[in-house]
Amino acid sequence: MPYTVPKLKDFSLASLNKAAEKLLAALEKEAAAAKDDASWKEFRDRWMARKDGILTSINEWLKSAPKESKRDVGQSVNQLKAAVEHTVEAAQQRLQNRAGELRLTAERVDITLPGIRRPVGAEHPVIKTINEMVSVFRNLGYSVAEGPVIESDYYNFESLNFPPNHPARDTQDTLFIARQESKPLRERLLLRTHTSPVQIRTMEKMKPPLRIVIPGTVHRNDPPDASHSPMFHQIEGLAVDTNITFSDLKGTLDHAMKMFFGSSVKTSFRPSFFPFTEPSAEMMVSCFICGGSGKRTGVGSVAGTIREEPCRPCKQTGWIEILGCGMVDPNVFGFVKDNGYDPKKVSGFAFGMGADRIAILKYGVDDIQLFFNGDVRFLRQFGASR
Ligand code: DAH
């Protein structure tokens, strides 16, 4: 039976004390039973509610007490009030402390356990090469342009002076998107085989003068092997202005190669062919591995001896072919004539290089596949030291 406040008839001290004891015993018992916020509130209201709480009810004792007992009863009631208030508050405190302890236990960290190691990522060697090369050209005032990887026949070939059925198209084994036979040839989609289409795309949007570098992914139908990948990366460049000459091309590229590979490299140009440049050239840099001698020195089999061996990256020639380049063919300007590229008024040079090939040479990697098959043991070697 829950405690209820009795009516007092006998107001002697002994009887008052007895009633007080009973009340306090009930108070302690109920305080101990409050286990959560809700039951504590119920407990508080039962004892302290202004209207019909137990504290209010014991005022009846005072009212019904005869005059000569009022002082004793008043003192007793006051003490009981203080006791009730204190106990209710203490019960709440106890609950709060318990909740805090539970939280602490739940959130406890065992600082003796080994930590979780979060490996620091790193730039992929090909991306790093691209970024370094792009920044060389940015320092020369070039801006960066980009274009779509899925490209139309028009931008990838036709506007770059590869007419339909021209044999020059055979030099780039192209991956076409299937089932487009019903479209006119120039609208058919393919995976761009080079970054050169971004030359035309940018000239359609921006008037001359123009200086851009174009990094990006390209695809060709080449089976993967140590030096081929159906997906690879190119860095393209284009400069258009009035009176741009072949000397500008040579001076720019020579400077860029010295910035990238080191000031001792030399450049050399030899004639070549690309449909979109006339004249066209291939540029070689002196081998930055053997210094141009075609030979490398290695450690001999007998301690202390030095062995001379042929330099493989340059195939002992002392030169490494790095890029294709040339003066923009007037026919190419013809496709963007309406945007200020009158071939009689402007001239320009262009170049394109394979970023993966440069990364292979720079880092001495012997298989291009290593760049793309995602083995962290390979990639980790390019990360910050751990
Ligand atoms: N697009 C050529 C290729 O992928 C590379 C190239 C050669 C780009 C000469 C140029 C250039 O801009 O002028 O083989």
Boltz pocket constraint, residues with backbone or C-beta under 6 A from the ligand:
constraints:
  - pocket:
      binder: B
      contacts: [[A, 193], [A, 194], [A, 195], [A, 196], [A, 236], [A, 237], [A, 274], [A, 277], [A, 281], [A, 323], [A, 324], [A, 325], [A, 326], [A, 349], [A, 350], [A, 351], [A, 352], [A, 353]]
      max_distance: 6.0
